[in-house]
Amino acid sequence: MLAYSCQSSDMVVCLRVAYLSRGPLPEELGYLPNLDRTQIDQNNISGPLPASFSYLNITKHLHMNNNSIGGQSPRELFRLPSLVHLLLDNNNLSGYLPQEFFELPNLLILQLDNNHFDGTIPASYINMSKLLKLDLSSNQLNGSIPPDRLSENITTINLSNNNLTGTIPANFSGLPVLQKLSIANNSCHQHHRTQYA
């Protein structure tokens, strides 16, 4: 399925491609400056993410989950100040988690699960003050979970199926609207004074 919508001036503001495309993403996608929503999920997209996506300055929704996108993510790619939803789950992305993932000021949903990311979780993940959902599950992340407090608005944290070690941060139990916390299949242990529902 290929769908797009335009403003009255014929500027493309929304692009949806599903169950259709294969092969690498064209660089030209990054030169549609008025895209508010880019949804290219459920395809067989392969190859790296185009660096031209760093020009999508007003994009709020970037959904590229359930593809075969591989390689490392260019650090400049996610300096997108308007981004609200970033879905890159179920791909073949690898390497360290770029710190820039966690410096997006308006991000509400970050899904990077079911990739091949390794290394540690950047401490800068606490900077996402509006974050509602964080899913980093089913990667090869290691080291300890940063102890600093996450967004007061967060409802879902999924870090399961990694290689994380150390103590589960005690402040997770104090997050006021947290509904789901999953750290299963790691080597973390619970602080002896902390209880989780």
GULUM-488681 format. One record per residue: residue in three letters; x, y, z of N, C-alpha, C, O in turn. Coordinates in nm, 3 decimals. Example, Ala and Ser with C-alpha at 12.3 -4.5 7.8 and 13.67 -1.06 7.14 Angstrom:
2
{'ALA',{1.319,-0.569,0.780},{1.230,-0.450,0.780},{1.320,-0.330,0.780},{1.424,-0.332,0.846}}
{'SER',{1.285,-0.225,0.708},{1.367,-0.106,0.714},{1.290,0.003,0.787},{1.341,0.114,0.804}}
This chain:
197
{'MET',{0.083,-0.119,0.000},{0.000,0.000,0.000},{0.087,0.124,0.000},{0.179,0.136,0.081}}
{'LEU',{0.059,0.216,-0.089},{0.127,0.345,-0.097},{0.024,0.453,-0.080},{-0.074,0.458,-0.155}}
{'ALA',{0.043,0.540,0.017},{-0.050,0.651,0.039},{0.028,0.775,0.076},{0.132,0.767,0.141}}
{'TYR',{-0.024,0.889,0.034},{0.037,1.015,0.073},{-0.071,1.121,0.077},{-0.175,1.107,0.013}}
{'SER',{-0.046,1.227,0.152},{-0.139,1.339,0.157},{-0.063,1.468,0.137},{0.055,1.479,0.173}}
{'CYS',{-0.132,1.565,0.080},{-0.069,1.693,0.048},{-0.151,1.806,0.107},{-0.271,1.793,0.129}}
{'GLN',{-0.083,1.917,0.133},{-0.152,2.040,0.165},{-0.204,2.101,0.035},{-0.178,2.049,-0.073}}
{'SER',{-0.277,2.210,0.047},{-0.334,2.274,-0.072},{-0.227,2.319,-0.170},{-0.254,2.334,-0.289}}
{'SER',{-0.108,2.341,-0.120},{0.002,2.386,-0.206},{0.076,2.269,-0.270},{0.183,2.287,-0.328}}
{'ASP',{0.019,2.147,-0.258},{0.078,2.026,-0.315},{0.208,1.984,-0.248},{0.288,1.912,-0.308}}
{'MET',{0.230,2.029,-0.125},{0.347,1.984,-0.050},{0.312,1.854,0.022},{0.209,1.846,0.089}}
{'VAL',{0.397,1.752,0.009},{0.371,1.623,0.074},{0.394,1.639,0.224},{0.502,1.679,0.268}}
{'VAL',{0.291,1.606,0.303},{0.301,1.618,0.448},{0.294,1.483,0.518},{0.330,1.472,0.635}}
{'CYS',{0.247,1.379,0.448},{0.236,1.246,0.507},{0.266,1.141,0.402},{0.216,1.147,0.290}}
{'LEU',{0.350,1.044,0.439},{0.387,0.936,0.348},{0.369,0.804,0.419},{0.423,0.784,0.528}}
{'ARG',{0.292,0.713,0.359},{0.269,0.581,0.418},{0.295,0.475,0.313},{0.231,0.475,0.208}}
{'VAL',{0.389,0.387,0.340},{0.420,0.275,0.251},{0.422,0.148,0.336},{0.499,0.140,0.432}}
{'ALA',{0.339,0.051,0.302},{0.335,-0.074,0.378},{0.313,-0.191,0.283},{0.238,-0.181,0.186}}
{'TYR',{0.378,-0.303,0.314},{0.362,-0.427,0.236},{0.389,-0.405,0.088},{0.321,-0.460,0.002}}
{'LEU',{0.491,-0.324,0.059},{0.514,-0.289,-0.080},{0.660,-0.284,-0.118},{0.703,-0.350,-0.213}}
{'SER',{0.739,-0.206,-0.044},{0.874,-0.174,-0.088},{0.977,-0.277,-0.044},{0.957,-0.348,0.055}}
{'ARG',{1.086,-0.283,-0.118},{1.201,-0.364,-0.081},{1.326,-0.291,-0.130},{1.318,-0.202,-0.215}}
{'GLY',{1.441,-0.330,-0.075},{1.564,-0.262,-0.113},{1.589,-0.142,-0.025},{1.517,-0.119,0.072}}
{'PRO',{1.693,-0.063,-0.057},{1.730,0.051,0.027},{1.632,0.167,0.013},{1.562,0.180,-0.088}}
{'LEU',{1.630,0.251,0.115},{1.550,0.373,0.110},{1.620,0.478,0.025},{1.741,0.494,0.037}}
{'PRO',{1.548,0.549,-0.059},{1.612,0.653,-0.141},{1.647,0.776,-0.059},{1.571,0.817,0.029}}
{'GLU',{1.762,0.835,-0.088},{1.805,0.959,-0.021},{1.701,1.069,-0.039},{1.689,1.157,0.047}}
{'GLU',{1.628,1.066,-0.149},{1.535,1.174,-0.180},{1.425,1.192,-0.075},{1.367,1.300,-0.063}}
{'LEU',{1.396,1.085,0.001},{1.293,1.097,0.104},{1.326,1.206,0.205},{1.237,1.271,0.260}}
{'GLY',{1.454,1.225,0.230},{1.495,1.327,0.326},{1.482,1.469,0.276},{1.501,1.564,0.352}}
{'TYR',{1.449,1.484,0.149},{1.437,1.618,0.091},{1.292,1.657,0.068},{1.262,1.737,-0.020}}
{'LEU',{1.203,1.600,0.148},{1.063,1.643,0.151},{1.044,1.722,0.280},{1.005,1.666,0.382}}
{'PRO',{1.072,1.852,0.277},{1.088,1.928,0.401},{0.960,1.947,0.481},{0.965,1.987,0.597}}
{'ASN',{0.844,1.918,0.422},{0.718,1.941,0.492},{0.655,1.813,0.546},{0.540,1.815,0.590}}
{'LEU',{0.729,1.703,0.542},{0.675,1.577,0.594},{0.651,1.587,0.744},{0.743,1.614,0.822}}
{'ASP',{0.527,1.565,0.783},{0.492,1.560,0.925},{0.495,1.416,0.976},{0.526,1.391,1.092}}
{'ARG',{0.461,1.323,0.887},{0.453,1.183,0.927},{0.513,1.096,0.817},{0.473,1.105,0.701}}
{'THR',{0.610,1.012,0.854},{0.670,0.917,0.761},{0.651,0.777,0.819},{0.708,0.743,0.922}}
{'GLN',{0.570,0.698,0.751},{0.537,0.564,0.801},{0.570,0.463,0.692},{0.492,0.443,0.599}}
{'ILE',{0.687,0.400,0.706},{0.734,0.303,0.608},{0.759,0.172,0.683},{0.872,0.124,0.691}}
{'ASP',{0.653,0.117,0.738},{0.665,-0.004,0.818},{0.610,-0.124,0.742},{0.543,-0.110,0.640}}
{'GLN',{0.640,-0.243,0.794},{0.589,-0.368,0.736},{0.630,-0.384,0.590},{0.548,-0.424,0.506}}
{'ASN',{0.756,-0.352,0.559},{0.809,-0.371,0.425},{0.929,-0.464,0.433},{0.948,-0.534,0.532}}
{'ASN',{1.009,-0.465,0.329},{1.135,-0.540,0.330},{1.249,-0.444,0.297},{1.338,-0.476,0.219}}
{'ILE',{1.244,-0.326,0.359},{1.347,-0.225,0.338},{1.478,-0.276,0.397},{1.480,-0.328,0.508}}
{'SER',{1.587,-0.262,0.323},{1.718,-0.306,0.369},{1.818,-0.193,0.352},{1.785,-0.084,0.305}}
{'GLY',{1.942,-0.221,0.393},{2.046,-0.119,0.383},{2.040,-0.021,0.497},{1.955,-0.033,0.586}}
{'PRO',{2.129,0.077,0.497},{2.134,0.175,0.606},{2.025,0.280,0.592},{1.963,0.295,0.487}}
{'LEU',{2.004,0.354,0.700},{1.913,0.468,0.697},{1.980,0.584,0.623},{2.097,0.611,0.648}}
{'PRO',{1.909,0.652,0.536},{1.970,0.765,0.464},{2.006,0.880,0.559},{1.926,0.918,0.644}}
{'ALA',{2.124,0.934,0.543},{2.165,1.049,0.624},{2.078,1.170,0.596},{2.069,1.260,0.679}}
{'SER',{2.013,1.174,0.478},{1.929,1.288,0.443},{1.809,1.302,0.536},{1.744,1.407,0.537}}
{'PHE',{1.777,1.198,0.614},{1.666,1.209,0.708},{1.691,1.316,0.814},{1.598,1.360,0.881}}
{'SER',{1.815,1.358,0.829},{1.845,1.463,0.926},{1.784,1.597,0.887},{1.782,1.690,0.968}}
{'TYR',{1.733,1.607,0.763},{1.670,1.731,0.718},{1.520,1.734,0.745},{1.454,1.833,0.715}}
{'LEU',{1.465,1.628,0.801},{1.320,1.622,0.826},{1.288,1.694,0.956},{1.244,1.633,1.054}}
{'ASN',{1.309,1.823,0.957},{1.307,1.901,1.081},{1.169,1.914,1.144},{1.160,1.938,1.265}}
{'ILE',{1.062,1.899,1.066},{0.929,1.914,1.125},{0.857,1.780,1.141},{0.741,1.777,1.183}}
{'THR',{0.924,1.671,1.107},{0.862,1.539,1.119},{0.834,1.505,1.265},{0.923,1.515,1.351}}
{'LYS',{0.710,1.466,1.292},{0.671,1.427,1.428},{0.668,1.275,1.444},{0.695,1.223,1.553}}
{'HIS',{0.635,1.203,1.338},{0.618,1.058,1.346},{0.710,0.992,1.243},{0.697,1.015,1.123}}
{'LEU',{0.803,0.911,1.292},{0.892,0.836,1.204},{0.877,0.688,1.241},{0.936,0.640,1.338}}
{'HIS',{0.798,0.617,1.161},{0.768,0.476,1.186},{0.834,0.393,1.077},{0.792,0.396,0.962}}
{'MET',{0.939,0.320,1.114},{1.012,0.239,1.017},{1.035,0.099,1.074},{1.134,0.034,1.043}}
{'ASN',{0.942,0.055,1.155},{0.952,-0.075,1.221},{0.918,-0.188,1.125},{0.853,-0.168,1.022}}
{'ASN',{0.963,-0.308,1.162},{0.933,-0.430,1.086},{0.984,-0.422,0.943},{0.908,-0.440,0.847}}
{'ASN',{1.112,-0.396,0.931},{1.183,-0.399,0.804},{1.311,-0.479,0.822},{1.322,-0.559,0.915}}
{'SER',{1.406,-0.459,0.733},{1.538,-0.522,0.746},{1.647,-0.416,0.739},{1.756,-0.441,0.686}}
{'ILE',{1.618,-0.298,0.793},{1.714,-0.188,0.791},{1.833,-0.226,0.877},{1.817,-0.269,0.991}}
{'GLY',{1.953,-0.211,0.823},{2.073,-0.255,0.893},{2.177,-0.146,0.907},{2.154,-0.031,0.871}}
{'GLY',{2.292,-0.187,0.960},{2.402,-0.093,0.979},{2.385,-0.012,1.106},{2.293,-0.033,1.184}}
{'GLN',{2.477,0.081,1.124},{2.472,0.170,1.239},{2.391,0.294,1.203},{2.383,0.333,1.086}}
{'SER',{2.333,0.355,1.304},{2.253,0.475,1.281},{2.343,0.598,1.281},{2.412,0.623,1.379}}
{'PRO',{2.343,0.676,1.173},{2.423,0.799,1.171},{2.382,0.891,1.285},{2.263,0.914,1.307}}
{'ARG',{2.480,0.943,1.357},{2.449,1.023,1.475},{2.370,1.149,1.441},{2.291,1.196,1.523}}
{'GLU',{2.392,1.204,1.322},{2.320,1.326,1.288},{2.174,1.300,1.253},{2.095,1.394,1.240}}
{'LEU',{2.138,1.173,1.239},{2.007,1.139,1.186},{1.893,1.180,1.277},{1.786,1.217,1.230}}
{'PHE',{1.914,1.173,1.407},{1.803,1.191,1.498},{1.811,1.320,1.579},{1.766,1.326,1.693}}
{'ARG',{1.870,1.422,1.519},{1.864,1.556,1.578},{1.743,1.627,1.519},{1.755,1.730,1.453}}
{'LEU',{1.628,1.570,1.546},{1.503,1.617,1.487},{1.416,1.671,1.600},{1.353,1.593,1.672}}
{'PRO',{1.411,1.802,1.618},{1.351,1.860,1.738},{1.202,1.836,1.753},{1.149,1.844,1.864}}
{'SER',{1.132,1.807,1.642},{0.986,1.791,1.649},{0.942,1.647,1.670},{0.823,1.622,1.687}}
{'LEU',{1.035,1.553,1.668},{0.999,1.411,1.669},{0.926,1.372,1.797},{0.971,1.401,1.908}}
{'VAL',{0.812,1.304,1.779},{0.729,1.259,1.891},{0.730,1.106,1.902},{0.740,1.052,2.012}}
{'HIS',{0.720,1.038,1.788},{0.725,0.892,1.785},{0.842,0.848,1.699},{0.853,0.890,1.584}}
{'LEU',{0.929,0.763,1.752},{1.038,0.704,1.676},{1.031,0.553,1.694},{1.062,0.500,1.800}}
{'LEU',{0.989,0.484,1.588},{0.972,0.340,1.590},{1.066,0.276,1.489},{1.047,0.287,1.368}}
{'LEU',{1.169,0.210,1.543},{1.267,0.139,1.459},{1.280,-0.006,1.504},{1.381,-0.071,1.477}}
{'ASP',{1.180,-0.055,1.572},{1.186,-0.192,1.623},{1.176,-0.294,1.510},{1.124,-0.267,1.402}}
{'ASN',{1.229,-0.413,1.539},{1.227,-0.525,1.444},{1.298,-0.491,1.313},{1.240,-0.500,1.205}}
{'ASN',{1.425,-0.453,1.328},{1.514,-0.430,1.215},{1.647,-0.500,1.242},{1.654,-0.586,1.330}}
{'ASN',{1.749,-0.463,1.169},{1.882,-0.523,1.187},{1.986,-0.416,1.223},{2.103,-0.430,1.187}}
{'LEU',{1.945,-0.313,1.294},{2.037,-0.207,1.334},{2.135,-0.259,1.438},{2.099,-0.344,1.520}}
{'SER',{2.258,-0.208,1.436},{2.362,-0.260,1.524},{2.451,-0.146,1.573},{2.431,-0.030,1.537}}
{'GLY',{2.549,-0.183,1.656},{2.641,-0.084,1.711},{2.589,-0.027,1.841},{2.487,-0.070,1.895}}
{'TYR',{2.662,0.073,1.891},{2.621,0.140,2.014},{2.494,0.221,1.991},{2.468,0.269,1.881}}
{'LEU',{2.416,0.236,2.098},{2.301,0.325,2.091},{2.349,0.469,2.083},{2.416,0.515,2.175}}
{'PRO',{2.319,0.540,1.976},{2.363,0.680,1.968},{2.302,0.763,2.080},{2.182,0.753,2.109}}
{'GLN',{2.383,0.844,2.143},{2.335,0.931,2.250},{2.222,1.021,2.201},{2.134,1.058,2.278}}
{'GLU',{2.227,1.057,2.073},{2.127,1.149,2.019},{1.985,1.093,2.025},{1.889,1.169,2.024}}
{'PHE',{1.971,0.960,2.030},{1.838,0.902,2.047},{1.771,0.959,2.171},{1.649,0.975,2.175}}
{'PHE',{1.850,0.989,2.272},{1.797,1.023,2.403},{1.804,1.173,2.432},{1.791,1.215,2.547}}
{'GLU',{1.824,1.252,2.329},{1.830,1.397,2.345},{1.723,1.466,2.261},{1.736,1.584,2.228}}
{'LEU',{1.619,1.392,2.229},{1.508,1.447,2.151},{1.405,1.503,2.249},{1.341,1.427,2.321}}
{'PRO',{1.389,1.636,2.254},{1.316,1.698,2.365},{1.167,1.669,2.370},{1.107,1.679,2.477}}
{'ASN',{1.106,1.633,2.257},{0.961,1.614,2.253},{0.919,1.468,2.237},{0.801,1.440,2.216}}
{'LEU',{1.014,1.376,2.248},{0.985,1.236,2.220},{0.892,1.177,2.326},{0.914,1.192,2.446}}
{'LEU',{0.787,1.109,2.278},{0.693,1.039,2.365},{0.712,0.888,2.361},{0.698,0.821,2.463}}
{'ILE',{0.744,0.834,2.244},{0.759,0.690,2.227},{0.889,0.660,2.155},{0.914,0.712,2.047}}
{'LEU',{0.972,0.575,2.216},{1.098,0.530,2.156},{1.100,0.378,2.158},{1.110,0.317,2.265}}
{'GLN',{1.092,0.316,2.041},{1.093,0.171,2.029},{1.211,0.129,1.941},{1.212,0.153,1.820}}
{'LEU',{1.310,0.066,2.006},{1.429,0.017,1.936},{1.448,-0.132,1.961},{1.557,-0.185,1.940}}
{'ASP',{1.344,-0.199,2.004},{1.354,-0.340,2.040},{1.373,-0.429,1.918},{1.342,-0.392,1.805}}
{'ASN',{1.426,-0.549,1.945},{1.449,-0.650,1.842},{1.540,-0.599,1.730},{1.507,-0.605,1.612}}
{'ASN',{1.655,-0.548,1.772},{1.764,-0.512,1.682},{1.891,-0.580,1.732},{1.883,-0.682,1.801}}
{'HIS',{2.006,-0.525,1.699},{2.133,-0.585,1.742},{2.221,-0.480,1.809},{2.344,-0.486,1.799}}
{'PHE',{2.160,-0.383,1.876},{2.237,-0.281,1.946},{2.314,-0.345,2.062},{2.264,-0.435,2.129}}
{'ASP',{2.438,-0.295,2.083},{2.516,-0.343,2.197},{2.571,-0.222,2.272},{2.533,-0.108,2.245}}
{'GLY',{2.661,-0.249,2.366},{2.712,-0.140,2.449},{2.615,-0.107,2.561},{2.522,-0.183,2.588}}
{'THR',{2.637,0.004,2.624},{2.559,0.043,2.742},{2.444,0.137,2.704},{2.442,0.195,2.596}}
{'ILE',{2.351,0.151,2.797},{2.243,0.248,2.781},{2.299,0.386,2.817},{2.346,0.403,2.930}}
{'PRO',{2.295,0.483,2.727},{2.352,0.615,2.759},{2.280,0.679,2.877},{2.158,0.673,2.888}}
{'ALA',{2.357,0.739,2.966},{2.297,0.807,3.082},{2.205,0.920,3.039},{2.119,0.962,3.116}}
{'SER',{2.224,0.970,2.917},{2.142,1.082,2.870},{1.996,1.042,2.850},{1.914,1.127,2.814}}
{'TYR',{1.962,0.914,2.872},{1.822,0.875,2.852},{1.730,0.944,2.952},{1.608,0.946,2.931}}
{'ILE',{1.784,0.998,3.058},{1.701,1.071,3.155},{1.658,1.206,3.103},{1.572,1.271,3.163}}
{'ASN',{1.715,1.252,2.991},{1.683,1.385,2.939},{1.547,1.391,2.869},{1.498,1.500,2.840}}
{'MET',{1.486,1.276,2.843},{1.360,1.273,2.770},{1.245,1.297,2.869},{1.182,1.203,2.917}}
{'SER',{1.220,1.423,2.898},{1.128,1.458,3.006},{0.982,1.430,2.975},{0.899,1.427,3.066}}
{'LYS',{0.949,1.409,2.847},{0.810,1.383,2.809},{0.784,1.236,2.776},{0.672,1.200,2.740}}
{'LEU',{0.884,1.152,2.788},{0.875,1.015,2.740},{0.765,0.936,2.812},{0.753,0.940,2.934}}
{'LEU',{0.685,0.863,2.731},{0.580,0.776,2.783},{0.618,0.628,2.774},{0.584,0.549,2.862}}
{'LYS',{0.689,0.592,2.667},{0.721,0.450,2.645},{0.864,0.436,2.596},{0.905,0.504,2.502}}
{'LEU',{0.941,0.348,2.661},{1.078,0.316,2.622},{1.090,0.165,2.608},{1.069,0.092,2.705}}
{'ASP',{1.124,0.119,2.488},{1.141,-0.025,2.465},{1.275,-0.049,2.398},{1.294,-0.018,2.280}}
{'LEU',{1.368,-0.106,2.474},{1.501,-0.142,2.425},{1.522,-0.293,2.435},{1.636,-0.339,2.434}}
{'SER',{1.417,-0.368,2.444},{1.426,-0.512,2.467},{1.483,-0.586,2.347},{1.480,-0.538,2.234}}
{'SER',{1.534,-0.705,2.376},{1.583,-0.798,2.272},{1.691,-0.735,2.185},{1.682,-0.737,2.062}}
{'ASN',{1.792,-0.680,2.251},{1.915,-0.636,2.187},{2.030,-0.709,2.257},{2.009,-0.814,2.317}}
{'GLN',{2.150,-0.654,2.248},{2.264,-0.711,2.321},{2.327,-0.606,2.413},{2.449,-0.599,2.427}}
{'LEU',{2.242,-0.526,2.474},{2.291,-0.420,2.562},{2.352,-0.480,2.688},{2.306,-0.582,2.738}}
{'ASN',{2.459,-0.414,2.738},{2.527,-0.465,2.856},{2.552,-0.352,2.955},{2.511,-0.238,2.932}}
{'GLY',{2.621,-0.385,3.064},{2.645,-0.286,3.167},{2.523,-0.269,3.256},{2.428,-0.347,3.249}}
{'SER',{2.527,-0.167,3.340},{2.418,-0.145,3.435},{2.317,-0.045,3.380},{2.345,0.031,3.288}}
{'ILE',{2.199,-0.047,3.439},{2.095,0.049,3.403},{2.128,0.182,3.470},{2.149,0.184,3.592}}
{'PRO',{2.135,0.292,3.396},{2.166,0.421,3.460},{2.071,0.448,3.576},{1.950,0.430,3.563}}
{'PRO',{2.125,0.492,3.691},{2.042,0.504,3.811},{1.957,0.630,3.817},{1.871,0.642,3.904}}
{'ASP',{1.979,0.724,3.726},{1.908,0.851,3.735},{1.760,0.834,3.699},{1.722,0.743,3.625}}
{'ARG',{1.679,0.921,3.753},{1.534,0.909,3.741},{1.487,0.943,3.600},{1.533,1.039,3.539}}
{'LEU',{1.395,0.862,3.550},{1.336,0.884,3.419},{1.218,0.981,3.428},{1.184,1.030,3.536}}
{'SER',{1.157,1.007,3.313},{1.043,1.096,3.304},{0.932,1.057,3.402},{0.901,0.939,3.418}}
{'GLU',{0.873,1.157,3.466},{0.760,1.133,3.556},{0.638,1.083,3.480},{0.545,1.030,3.540}}
{'ASN',{0.637,1.099,3.347},{0.522,1.062,3.266},{0.530,0.920,3.212},{0.434,0.873,3.150}}
{'ILE',{0.640,0.851,3.233},{0.661,0.724,3.166},{0.566,0.616,3.219},{0.549,0.601,3.340}}
{'THR',{0.506,0.541,3.126},{0.414,0.433,3.163},{0.472,0.295,3.135},{0.431,0.197,3.197}}
{'THR',{0.569,0.286,3.041},{0.622,0.156,3.000},{0.773,0.161,2.986},{0.826,0.247,2.915}}
{'ILE',{0.843,0.070,3.053},{0.988,0.052,3.038},{1.011,-0.096,3.011},{0.979,-0.180,3.095}}
{'ASN',{1.066,-0.128,2.895},{1.095,-0.268,2.863},{1.242,-0.280,2.825},{1.284,-0.233,2.719}}
{'LEU',{1.319,-0.343,2.913},{1.462,-0.365,2.891},{1.494,-0.514,2.888},{1.610,-0.552,2.902}}
{'SER',{1.396,-0.597,2.872},{1.413,-0.741,2.882},{1.498,-0.797,2.768},{1.515,-0.734,2.664}}
{'ASN',{1.551,-0.917,2.791},{1.626,-0.991,2.689},{1.747,-0.915,2.637},{1.766,-0.897,2.517}}
{'ASN',{1.829,-0.870,2.732},{1.957,-0.809,2.701},{2.064,-0.877,2.787},{2.042,-0.988,2.836}}
{'ASN',{2.177,-0.812,2.804},{2.285,-0.865,2.888},{2.316,-0.767,3.001},{2.432,-0.751,3.040}}
{'LEU',{2.213,-0.703,3.053},{2.231,-0.601,3.157},{2.265,-0.666,3.291},{2.222,-0.778,3.321}}
{'THR',{2.343,-0.594,3.371},{2.386,-0.643,3.501},{2.364,-0.534,3.606},{2.320,-0.423,3.574}}
{'GLY',{2.396,-0.566,3.730},{2.388,-0.466,3.836},{2.250,-0.458,3.899},{2.165,-0.544,3.878}}
{'THR',{2.230,-0.352,3.975},{2.108,-0.334,4.053},{2.002,-0.260,3.971},{2.032,-0.166,3.899}}
{'ILE',{1.878,-0.306,3.984},{1.766,-0.233,3.925},{1.751,-0.102,4.001},{1.739,-0.103,4.123}}
{'PRO',{1.750,0.012,3.932},{1.742,0.140,4.003},{1.622,0.147,4.097},{1.509,0.117,4.058}}
{'ALA',{1.648,0.186,4.221},{1.542,0.192,4.321},{1.434,0.292,4.283},{1.318,0.275,4.320}}
{'ASN',{1.472,0.397,4.209},{1.373,0.500,4.179},{1.269,0.456,4.077},{1.170,0.526,4.057}}
{'PHE',{1.289,0.341,4.012},{1.184,0.290,3.923},{1.053,0.271,3.999},{0.945,0.294,3.945}}
{'SER',{1.063,0.230,4.126},{0.943,0.203,4.204},{0.867,0.331,4.239},{0.752,0.325,4.280}}
{'GLY',{0.931,0.446,4.222},{0.866,0.573,4.254},{0.811,0.648,4.136},{0.762,0.759,4.151}}
{'LEU',{0.817,0.588,4.017},{0.762,0.655,3.899},{0.610,0.652,3.909},{0.552,0.544,3.915}}
{'PRO',{0.544,0.768,3.910},{0.404,0.774,3.954},{0.303,0.708,3.863},{0.200,0.661,3.912}}
{'VAL',{0.328,0.701,3.732},{0.228,0.644,3.641},{0.281,0.520,3.569},{0.222,0.476,3.470}}
{'LEU',{0.391,0.463,3.617},{0.449,0.345,3.553},{0.353,0.227,3.564},{0.310,0.189,3.673}}
{'GLN',{0.320,0.168,3.448},{0.229,0.054,3.443},{0.301,-0.077,3.412},{0.260,-0.183,3.459}}
{'LYS',{0.408,-0.070,3.332},{0.478,-0.192,3.293},{0.628,-0.170,3.305},{0.683,-0.077,3.247}}
{'LEU',{0.694,-0.257,3.380},{0.840,-0.258,3.391},{0.886,-0.401,3.367},{0.855,-0.491,3.446}}
{'SER',{0.961,-0.422,3.260},{1.010,-0.557,3.229},{1.161,-0.554,3.214},{1.216,-0.485,3.127}}
{'ILE',{1.229,-0.630,3.301},{1.375,-0.642,3.296},{1.411,-0.791,3.294},{1.521,-0.829,3.333}}
{'ALA',{1.319,-0.875,3.249},{1.339,-1.019,3.249},{1.452,-1.059,3.156},{1.484,-0.989,3.060}}
{'ASN',{1.512,-1.174,3.187},{1.619,-1.231,3.104},{1.738,-1.137,3.091},{1.792,-1.117,2.982}}
{'ASN',{1.777,-1.080,3.204},{1.903,-1.009,3.220},{1.971,-1.069,3.344},{1.926,-1.170,3.397}}
{'SER',{2.077,-1.007,3.388},{2.144,-1.052,3.511},{2.139,-0.943,3.616},{2.232,-0.927,3.695}}
{'CYS',{2.029,-0.868,3.617},{2.011,-0.762,3.716},{1.954,-0.820,3.846},{1.892,-0.926,3.846}}
{'HIS',{1.977,-0.749,3.954},{1.917,-0.790,4.080},{1.849,-0.670,4.144},{1.883,-0.555,4.118}}
{'GLN',{1.752,-0.700,4.227},{1.669,-0.598,4.289},{1.735,-0.545,4.415},{1.793,-0.621,4.493}}
{'HIS',{1.726,-0.414,4.435},{1.773,-0.354,4.559},{1.692,-0.412,4.675},{1.570,-0.425,4.665}}
{'HIS',{1.760,-0.448,4.783},{1.693,-0.524,4.889},{1.584,-0.445,4.959},{1.499,-0.505,5.026}}
{'ARG',{1.584,-0.312,4.946},{1.480,-0.232,5.010},{1.369,-0.192,4.913},{1.277,-0.119,4.950}}
{'THR',{1.378,-0.238,4.792},{1.283,-0.195,4.690},{1.192,-0.309,4.652},{1.237,-0.422,4.631}}
{'GLN',{1.064,-0.280,4.641},{0.968,-0.379,4.597},{0.896,-0.327,4.474},{0.864,-0.209,4.464}}
{'TYR',{0.871,-0.417,4.383},{0.799,-0.382,4.261},{0.670,-0.460,4.255},{0.662,-0.576,4.298}}
{'ALA',{0.568,-0.395,4.202},{0.440,-0.463,4.188},{0.449,-0.567,4.077},{0.351,-0.635,4.048}}
